[in-house]
């Protein structure tokens, strides 16, 4: 089924294609195209600016932030796999206050539209993080609420495996005073119901999927990359079929225009490029170029 934002017009310029054919609307957020970075793979600031024009992307989604600084897990934290990458980084970050003061200004200088990502170990921490973002500049167009990281103790409990917890967290993050997207887990058979709960809590969209439960070196974590692309495609299809009016952001194994279109044609409104960035820092720009 063709996606509506890829309409063809007579002899358009590349600029016209990007402006008219690739523009997408995710709830109340309008982006010039459907390609974003994925949280956890693009850093907290302008780390990728030396490789591509960050302003050309739909948005830059930064690594998930806790209200206070967090060291993450002890090394080793990354393992290569035949089909991608295993990680147990554990959401290392500078904390929201330091991000607002030091990292965000560098990112905004690139002209990028920014999506902040937050996580927490309790509903109260999510609410605190959202409140701290309420004074962020308008260029922070949305907040992605990470309910589903599998490589922390909080993540193993996974708010995104429970409908009531998901709705409660999303409701608490209304303090951000900007659109919120719920990043959900593929590691549950209740994903359709959890997506509905996220919307009841105020989510304008759902991001599908986070990493898949895995293990390497005797330690649990998350698997990402090409190996999980069929899983992401299935989850996007299931949620879109059940909730056709709920915008879905597809993520999981996107590395070129073909894999992006797999998710777009299955029901995603936009896509995020993650693990491919570690192999090629220009991956997101190349996906956008391929779609154009």
N, C-alpha and C positions, 0 to 999 in steps of 0.2 A: 504494500500500500504506500503510495508516494507521500512524502511529508510536505505539508502545505507551504513551508517556508522555502522550498526549493523550486518555486514557480519559475518558468522560463519566460524571458521577454526578448524581443527582437534585438539582436546585436548589442547587448549591454556591455559596458565597460566593466573591468574588474571592480572598480569602486562602486558602480551601480549594483553589481551582483552582491557585494558584501552588504551594502546598505539596504537593498530592497528584497533580495531573495533569501538572505541568511538571517535577517533580524528575527529574534524570538521573544516571546513574552512568557515569563515564568511567574505566574500569579500577578502581582503588581509591579514586577521588575521587568523592564525591557532591556535586552542586550543586543548589540549590533550583530552578533553571530552566536552560534550554539556551542562554541568550543571554549572550555575553561581548563585550568590546571586542576588537579585533584589534591585535596588536603593531604599534607604529609610528604608531598613530593616536590614542592616548589619553594620550600623555606618559609621564612616569616617576613621577608622584605623583598629586595630587588635582586636576589641571587641569580635569577635567570635573565636579567636585563641585558647582560653582555652577549647573549645568544639570540635574542629575538626582541621585537617590539612588543612589550607587554600590553601596551594600549590597543594593539590590533586584536587581542583576544576578547572573547565575550566578557570574561572576568578572570581575575587571579584569586584562587581560593587558597588561603594561607594554612599553614600547619596548625592543628588544633591547640588551643590555649586554655590553660587553667588560670583562675584568678591570680595565683601566686606562681613564682618560678617553680619548675619541676624538673628533676634531673633525668627522669626516664629510668630504664632498666640498666643493669650492669652489662658490660660486653661479655661475650660477643652478641651482637644484636641483629646481624644480617647474614643470610646464607643464600647463595645462588641455588636455583633449582633448574631442572630441565625445562620447566614450563614458565619460569618467571623468577620470583623472588620471595623468600620468607623473611619476615621481620618481626622483631620483638623490641622495637626501639622504646616503646612505652611512653610516647607522647611528651618527650623532652621539650621544654619551652621556657621562655624568659618571663612568663607571666603577662597578664593583660596590660597592666600599667606600663611596664617597660616596653611592650610592643607598641602601645599608643604613643609613647614619648620618643622612641628611638627607631623602631623598625618601620612603622606605618608611614612616617614622613618620607623615608627613602623610597618606599614603594609608590606613594602618590606622585612623586616627582616624575615617574615614568609615564604618567597619564592613565594608568590602569584603573579599571573599575575593580573594586576589592570586595571579596566575600570573606568575612571573618568566620573562623571555626572555633567553637568552644566545646569543652568537655568538663565533666565533673564526677565526683564520687558520691554525690548526694544531690537531691533536688535543690538544697540550699546553695550548694556550690554553683550549680547551673544558673540559679537566679542571681547570685552575686556577679558571676561573669557577665551575664546579659546586662545587668544594671551598669557595670563598668563600661560597657560598649554604648550606652545610651547617648553619650556625648561625643561619640566618634563622628568625624566629618561625613558629609553626604556621599562622598565617593565610596564609603563602605555601604554598598547597596543592599546587602543582606547578611544575615547570620546563619551559618550552617551549624546546626546543633548535632554534634557527634554523639549519638546514643549507642554506638556499636563497635568501639575499638576492642579487639579481642586480646590485646597483649598487656593489659593491666588487670589488677585484682578487681577493680570496678567493672572493667570490660567483661570479665568472665561472668559476672552477674548479669551483664547486658540489659540495660534498661529497655533496649529494643527487642527483647524477647518477651516483654510483658506489656499488654495493652494499657493497663491502668498506669504503670510507671511511665510509659511513653507519653500518655496524655498529660500526666501531672508535670513532667519536665517541660513539655512544650508550652503548657499554660504558664509555668513559672518564668520562662524565658521571654515572655511578652515585654518584660522590663527593658529589652533592648531597643524598643521603639522603632523597629524597622522589620521588614519581612524576614521570616524564619523558614529555613528548610530543614527537614529532619533526615539525617543520614542513618540509614537502617542496615540491619544485618541480614545476610543470606542464610545464617545458621539457625533458622527456625522454620517450622512449617506453618507458622501463623503470620507470615509477612503481610498478607492481604489485610488481615484484621489489625495488625500493628500500624499499617499505613493509614487505615481509617481512624485509628486512635490518635495518630499524629495530627491528622487534619482537624479532628475535634479539639485538640489542644491548641490549634492556631497555626499549624504549618501550612504555608502556601504551596509547598512542593515537597517531594521526597527525593533524596539522593540514594540511588541503588546501583551498586552495592558497596559495602565495606569489604574488608578482606575475609577470606574463608578460614575457619579454624584449621590449624595445621601444627606440626611439630618438627623441630630440627634440633640436633644436638641434645636431645633429651629434654628440651624446653618448649612449652607451648607458645604459639604466636599466630601470625596471620599470613596467608598465602595470597599473593597478588600477581598480576601479569597475564600473559596469554592463556595460561591454564584455566583461569576463572572466567574467561570471556563467555563461554556457553552458559555458565551459571548466571552471570549478569543478564544475559539475553533472556533467559527463562524467567528470572525474577521481574525484570522490566515488563515482559509480556503479561505475566500473571497479574501484577498490580494495575497495569494499564487496562486490562480487560475488566477487572473488577471495579476500577474507579477511573473511567475514561476522562472525567473532567478534572482529575488531580494531576498537575504537572509532574513529570518524572524526569530527573536528571540521571542519565545512565553513565555508569563508571565501572570499569573492570575489563582489562585487556585491550583498551582502545590504543591503537598504535599507528593507524593509518586511516584514510578515508573509508575504506571498506568496512573496517571494524566499527568505525563511528556510525556509518549508515546502517549496520546491523541493528544497533540500538535505536537509532532514530526511526527506522522503518518498523521496529517492533513496538514503538509507542513512546519513546523518550522525546522530550522537547529539546534537550541539550545533552551534551556529553562532557565528561572530564577525562583528561589525560594524566595518568599517574606514573606507574612503573616504567613505562616507555621512556620517560624523561631521564631516568638513570642511565639508560643506554645511549640516548641522544637528547641533550638538553634542548634541542630545537623541535622535539617531537610534537608539541602542541601546535606550533606554527605550521608544521608540515601537514598535520591533520586538517587544519583550517584551509591551507592552500589546496589540498586534495579535494575538499568539499567544494571550494570555489571553482 
